[in-house]
Amino acid sequence: SNITITTTPDINLTTSGSTTFTNTYLYNTPVTISAPTVVGSNSFARWTRDGIEIGTSTNLSLVMDTNITVIAEYRPPQLLTVKSTPDSNITITTTPDINLTTSGSTTFTNTYLYNTPVTISTPAIAGSNTFIRWTRDGIEIGTSTNLSLVMDTNITVIAEYRPPHTLIVLSTNPVSGVAITISAIDLAGNSDGTTPFTNIYSFGTAVNLTAPPTNSGGINIFAWWLRDGAFDTVSQSVNIIMNTNITMTAVYTNTTLEVFLQFIPPVIGYGDFSTLTSTPSGGSGTYIDYQYEYDMHFLWYTQWLPSSITTISYTFDWDHYIKYRVKVQDDTLLWSDWSNEAYLFVTNAPHPPIPPYKSESGLL
């Protein structure tokens, strides 16, 4: 109370009062009342009438067609708490608060008048960690290093950072000596390397790796990239994002025919789908026959498929696992050796075992 509010002159020529007060107007008189924006450390929030908001400007217009009671509502200062993870002691700049504070080292708290617009800014890199997002109450509210807020309540925000990640680059046939071109310079200033080698990148760095068409001796030819041991692409150039530790392996083969086999995904639930994919390399480059064998409880069964079929989709109702291997023939009638054995593990299957059901779409 005791806030001075100005009014349109009433019948007694009264033009202001200190709350709580009453003015008297002729019927249907237009009236304007004005409240101060700040009283002490409190900020004007809104006008209410009978508990209902009727305005958020400090100036309010009314028509005196009945007795009216209005309330000017004020709010105390609001607290902005700024934290960071995983490390603290990160210097973050802010809009000046009521104490003219413009920055702090996490964790810190600033005090703002109600409804003050605030911008806070954090560095993109803190030590070796990379900023990724702002969160409030565990919910992402921004990915820019600059964040805008309105202080209509007490607010706690967290600047989240991520540590760097390791890229390991390997090769097979041979296991060393293959020169790989890398597009991005790492934290130590390294980029290209000769297998095996390791680079360390800030979180989220985009990296392109390019393998030569043949190895350093010119004997073996490039076949495919493996990412963390799983088939990735047959292209010599591959793009990755460093949001985790990654191992990339450039696979080379000699001029004999080889084939790589894998289930995607390798583990499924009872009744779910998995796709078996074969990727041949070498030989003439034109492949005409695939001979698959699958093992259920130590018995191998043969399955012949035409060259048009390179993938097989399955729904498995099996109690433990099934494994496949494949041979491929090119148009010169050269056969590969048996591929690696690809395993599919099935969880939560009923007992006793039921043989698998396969659907050959254009297939595996």
C-alpha positions, 0 to 999 in steps of 0.5 A, spaced: 500 500 500 501 507 500 503 507 492 501 514 489 497 513 483 494 519 479 487 519 476 483 523 472 480 529 476 474 526 480 468 531 482 472 533 487 478 535 483 482 530 486 487 527 481 491 522 485 491 518 491 495 513 496 493 506 496 488 504 498 483 511 496 477 512 493 475 517 487 467 519 485 465 520 478 459 522 474 456 516 471 459 514 464 465 519 465 472 516 462 477 515 467 485 514 466 489 512 472 497 511 472 501 507 477 509 507 477 513 502 474 517 501 480 516 502 487 522 500 491 525 494 488 518 491 486 515 492 479 508 493 476 505 487 473 498 488 472 491 491 473 486 486 476 478 487 477 475 482 481 481 478 480 481 478 473 487 481 469 484 487 465 491 490 463 499 490 463 500 497 462 501 502 467 496 506 464 489 504 465 482 507 461 475 505 464 468 508 463 465 509 470 458 506 468 458 502 475 462 502 482 469 499 480 475 497 484 481 496 481 488 493 484 495 495 481 499 488 482 507 489 483 512 483 483 518 483 487 525 482 484 527 475 481 533 471 481 537 468 475 541 462 477 546 460 472 550 453 472 554 449 468 556 442 467 560 438 467 565 443 469 564 450 473 568 456 474 566 458 467 565 466 466 558 467 463 556 474 461 549 477 463 545 483 462 546 488 468 542 486 474 539 491 479 546 491 482 549 492 475 553 485 475 554 484 468 558 477 469 559 471 473 563 465 474 558 459 474 555 457 479 552 465 480 546 468 481 543 475 479 537 479 481 533 482 476 526 487 476 520 483 475 519 482 467 526 484 465 529 482 458 535 478 460 541 476 455 546 471 457 552 469 453 557 463 454 563 461 451 563 456 445 569 452 448 571 452 455 577 448 456 577 442 451 569 442 452 564 444 447 558 448 448 552 444 446 545 447 449 542 451 455 537 447 459 532 449 464 529 444 469 532 439 465 529 441 458 533 444 452 531 451 451 537 453 446 543 451 442 546 458 441 551 460 446 546 467 447 540 465 451 534 470 451 529 470 457 524 474 461 525 474 468 517 473 470 519 468 475 526 465 479 529 462 473 535 457 473 539 455 467 545 450 465 550 451 460 551 444 458 558 442 455 561 436 452 568 433 452 572 432 446 572 425 442 577 420 439 577 418 432 581 412 431 583 410 424 585 403 422 586 399 416 586 392 414 590 388 408 595 391 410 593 393 418 598 399 417 601 404 412 595 406 409 595 414 408 588 417 410 586 424 408 582 427 414 578 434 412 578 437 419 584 439 424 583 436 431 585 439 437 592 438 437 593 440 430 593 434 426 588 432 420 591 427 415 595 420 418 597 413 416 594 408 419 593 406 425 593 413 428 588 417 432 585 424 432 581 428 438 576 432 436 571 437 439 564 434 440 560 435 434 565 436 429 564 434 422 569 430 419 570 427 412 575 421 411 578 419 404 581 412 403 586 411 397 583 406 391 589 402 393 594 401 399 601 404 399 603 398 395 598 398 390 597 391 391 590 391 394 584 395 393 579 399 397 573 395 399 569 399 404 569 402 411 567 399 417 564 404 423 566 401 430 566 394 426 560 394 422 559 396 415 558 403 413 559 404 406 563 402 400 565 409 398 572 411 399 569 418 402 565 417 408 562 423 413 562 422 420 560 427 426 564 426 432 559 426 438 562 420 441 568 416 440 569 412 433 573 407 430 573 407 422 577 402 419 578 402 411 578 395 409 582 393 403 582 386 399 586 383 394 584 382 387 580 375 389 573 376 390 570 377 398 564 378 401 562 382 407 555 379 411 551 383 417 545 383 420 542 390 421 540 390 427 544 384 430 539 383 436 532 383 436 526 381 440 521 375 439 517 377 432 521 383 430 525 384 424 532 384 422 535 385 415 541 380 412 545 384 408 551 382 403 556 386 400 561 383 395 568 386 393 573 385 388 573 380 382 570 383 376 565 387 380 559 384 377 556 379 381 551 373 379 550 368 384 549 368 392 550 361 396 547 362 403 548 357 408 544 358 415 546 354 422 540 353 426 543 349 432 549 346 429 546 344 422 548 348 416 542 349 411 543 351 404 539 357 400 541 359 393 539 366 391 539 370 384 544 376 383 538 380 384 537 379 391 542 382 396 538 383 402 533 378 406 528 381 411 526 376 416 521 375 422 525 370 427 521 366 432 527 363 435 529 361 442 537 363 441 540 365 435 541 364 427 548 365 423 549 366 416 555 365 411 555 367 404 559 365 398 558 370 391 560 368 384 562 374 379 560 374 371 567 371 370 565 365 374 570 366 380 567 364 387 569 367 393 571 364 400 565 363 405 564 370 408 564 372 415 559 369 419 553 374 421 549 372 427 542 374 429 540 373 436 533 373 438 531 375 445 524 373 449 522 367 444 517 362 446 519 355 448 520 350 444 523 353 439 519 354 432 523 355 425 524 362 423 519 365 418 523 369 412 520 374 407 524 375 401 522 382 398 528 383 393 530 381 399 536 381 403 
